Amino acid sequence: MSLKILQFGATGQLAREMLVRAGPGVEITALSRVEVDLTNPDAIARAIGEAGETDLVLNAAAYTAVDKAEAEPDVAYAVNAWAPAAMAKACQARGLPLLHISTDMVFSGDKAGPYLETDAPAPLHVYGASKLVGEQAVLSACDRALVMRVSWLFSAYGQNFLQMMLRLAKTQPVLKVVADQRACPTASGDLAAFILSQGERLAKAPAGAREWGLLHVVNSGVASRYEMAQAIFTQTQPEGPPAMEPVPTSAFPTPARRALNAVLDTSRMQEVFSLQLRPWQEALEDVVAELMAQKETA
Ligand SMILES: NC(=O)c1ccc[n+]([C@@H]2O[C@H](COP(=O)([O-])OP(=O)(O)OC[C@H]3O[C@@H](n4cnc5c(N)ncnc54)[C@H](OP(=O)(O)O)[C@@H]3O)[C@@H](O)[C@H]2O)c1
């Protein structure tokens, strides 16, 4: 018997990794924007209400343009807050579990150490605030909901820091990279592998089980953007990395202010699921190898 996942999102980093990594025991029905536009809550309710046999619903889609959200708060809230709220309501009505993804950007970055799930959120911008409302709506409307906060996703697909560094290295004589923002870089593939490995357990977990609630899911280890860039170039350009200069966040003013500390504590994941994701550098090696293989076949 296979695990049947109804997934919102088909083209994003996480959505694609879910589709690539699903083994023979998993059937994913991925709904793209063309099938369900997340700004339409009725379409969301219909998609869940009318789906065939389903074990889990996963929301792998979001409005992820952090700076653009400052100018488009209505769309950001529609996709990041009201859409997950509609998913949670429809899942509750059908007795289905909902897996939802959130972000370190619900925090202000003012804490001295890593953030726990129990720490008070205080987002600095529209994107973070819209994701926070989404988390709260999901957890209050569905009693079998897992909200996974993740950070700095990277993969061989889509837009992310890894791809941006490789692109800029081709055109900039000296790469200026922010050195005072710190987080736990996370491979979208490792996040997908975590979700898939826990799928059957989550499909069976009853309301009130300790699996549900907020969970920080990030690769092990912490890095600044600058340190991550160094690792990227050590792995992709061993013959000689580009010239780089560490700069403060203030060197790149952005519409949405970035938190300096976005490090997430994963003790709860270790306690509840008895596992820890591997160090981000190891995951980066795999993603770089995948990128190289893509280049060779292109
Ligand atoms: N990327 C990061 O560094 C990061 C960090 C922390 C948390 N997260 C969270 O992790 C999750 C996955 O992020 P990701 O990087 O995989 O996202 P992504 O690559 O930016 O993809 C976003 C997905 O959402 C879809 N989408 C956006 N608006 C939509 C709409 N109105 N209707 C239907 N689909 C819509 C996009 O579809 P189209 O292709 O049609 O636009 C795309 O498939 C999100 O919840 C995000 O908030 C990401």
The ligand as an ORCA input file, in Angstrom:
! r2SCAN-3c Opt
* xyz 0 1
  N      13.805     29.512      0.023
  C      14.239     29.705      1.268
  O      15.406     30.050      1.509
  C      13.296     29.495      2.426
  C      13.756     29.790      3.721
  C      12.884     29.581      4.787
  C      11.620     29.082      4.567
  N      11.205     28.817      3.299
  C       9.852     28.262      3.113
  O      10.015     26.966      2.538
  C       8.888     26.666      1.709
  C       9.360     26.195      0.352
  O      10.113     27.258     -0.243
  P      10.793     27.111     -1.677
  O      12.115     27.798     -1.616
  O      10.699     25.691     -2.132
  O       9.818     28.021     -2.542
  P      10.003     28.498     -4.049
  O      11.087     27.716     -4.717
  O      10.095     29.985     -4.043
  O       8.631     28.057     -4.691
  C       7.427     28.641     -4.304
  C       6.314     27.825     -4.900
  O       5.080     28.406     -4.513
  C       4.265     28.525     -5.682
  N       3.327     29.637     -5.567
  C       3.596     30.924     -5.249
  N       2.467     31.652     -5.318
  C       1.472     30.800     -5.692
  C       0.086     30.944     -5.943
  N      -0.544     32.125     -5.842
  N      -0.620     29.841     -6.300
  C      -0.025     28.649     -6.425
  N       1.273     28.450     -6.223
  C       2.020     29.515     -5.854
  C       5.249     28.774     -6.818
  O       4.628     28.503     -8.044
  P       5.105     29.221     -9.410
  O       6.319     28.465     -9.868
  O       3.941     29.066    -10.304
  O       5.414     30.650     -9.064
  C       6.332     27.771     -6.435
  O       5.990     26.477     -6.834
  C       8.023     27.925      1.709
  O       7.004     27.786      2.669
  C       8.966     29.029      2.150
  O       8.285     30.086      2.793
  C      12.016     29.006      2.227
*
